Amino acid sequence: RKPYGYVHFKKHRGIIAVRNPKIESDKITVKLSPDFGLCPHAASLVLERVYPTRWISPELYSSGGQVTLPLSGFETAVYEIYPLEEATEPLLAGAVFDTESEGENFKFTIRESGENVRLLNPEKVAEIQISGEKISLSDFPEKISATDFQEPKHDFQVKNSHGKSRIRLNLSLPETFERATLALLVENQVQDKKAFLPEVKVKLNGKKVQPKIEKQKGRWAWFKVAVKSGDSKIDLQIQSGKKNKRLNASASLWLIGFQQGSGEKLQIKMAKAPEPRPMPPMPWENGLIKKVQKICSFQMK
């Protein structure tokens, strides 16, 4: 299973839609080829992700080049490419952000940022404020601080032999980590429609809980349990042997949830009010960054 995608280019603009069909993070490289309809002379092209979060690449691209797009587990993403000179909105690059606008005034909330944050079209900006403080354009990049998330913490032990596996997990989730799900994936190494489903028992802080099960017969099964913020002790027991049969399968344990970003406020006033731009609906509320973290994996014995 590999990431895949579709492109639609016309003259100097285009749309790229990509998907990662597996839980492991991956990346896909897309050629900006004139064979797909892009003008052979197109240059200084902006690459902007418009779904599931807003992000603009700090780099500019040209026809005949290529872009490499990172994808988290099961992520579907939509990107637009367009000429820099035609952009009428402030192009805040190198950060994941939410934004709202009225006329020439834009309000940004930065959710995730790195060291290469910059404006691609500063010549069209009239004024910038960060957290209510007016700053000069030359000071802008230095005033944006990199995001510092409170990461989940964990330690675990795995015992695995004779058709029985056990994972003991100590998990600590910060208050900013929401809607957390602990997900066990069992995958058959050989496709077999007659393969049986392993029996999974889960205890959360000493109490038995019934995992939610999603499966494709003979191939894979997910066992999911919701986990709250704070400290938790999880005990998972997997019965992969049945009489004289034993699953030829691998197991991996994942933490899936939503992280609250830093929320730094940024206001940008453009020299001229831009034309309204249609955007796709977001899959979750503003302010959340989806996180997928692998805890452990092993081959069942």
Secondary structure, 3 states (H helix, E strand, C coil): CCCEEEEEEEECEEEEEEECCCCCCEEEEEECCHHHCECCCCCCEEEEEEECCEEEEEEEECCCCEEEEEECCCCEEEEEEEEHHHCCCCCEEEEEEEEEEECCEEEEEEEEEEEEEEECCHHHEEEEEECCEEECHHHHHHHCCCCCCCCCEEEEEEEEECCEEEEEEEEEECCCEEEEEEEEEEEECCCCCCCCCCEEEEEECCEEECCEEEEECCCEEEEEEEECCEEEEEEEEEECEECCEECCEEEEEEEEEEEECCCEEEEEEECCCCCCCCCCCCCCCCCEEEEEEEEEEEECC
